[in-house]
Amino acid sequence: MWLWYSWQSAAVVNQNGDFLDIEVNDGNFSVQGAKERLQLVAQGHLPPEAKLLLERFPEA
């Protein structure tokens, strides 16, 4: 099982490639908000959607 994430979404996938759960932030991002999220991910930090899934699936 592994956790996949991007600047605005996250998913947990099992060993067969099946999606177990998905979180998407479909809110409106300003240019500055998108930039901040991209910097967050580029620095190796998890976005809120990934943190939420990691709480649900700590083994991911």
N, C-alpha and C positions, 0 to 999 in steps of 0.2 A: 504494500500500500504506500502511496506517496502523495505528497501535497504539491500541487502545481499552483502558481500564482503569477499575476501580472499587476500592473499599476491600478487596475480597477476591478479585478475579479480573482476568484480562487476556486479550486476544485480538489476533491480527494478522489483518487483513482485506485482501483485494486490491481492485483497482479495480472488480471485478464484484460485490463484496459477499460473496465466498466466504471463509469462515473458513479460514485456513492453519494456525493453531495456537491452542490455548487452554490457559491455566493457571488452575487454581482452587485456592484454599486452602480445603479443606473441614474444616479442623481446628475444634475447639471454641474459640470466642472468649469470653473473659470480657467483661463490660460494659466494663471498663477497657481491655482489649485492642482491642475494637471502636472505642472512643472514640479511642484512640491512632492507629489506622489511619485513621479518618475525618479526624483532624486532619492527619495526614501528607499525605493526598490534598488536603485543603483548602488546605494551604500550598504546593501545586504539586509535591510530591515524588512519585516513583514508588514504588508498593508493590513488594515483592520479586518478585511474579509478573510485573509489567511489566518490571522490570529483566532478568529471565531471558529474556523474549521479545525484548527489545531487543538482547540479546547474540546471539540466534539470527538476528534479522532487523534488522540495523543500519540498513537503508534505510527501515524503518517509521517 
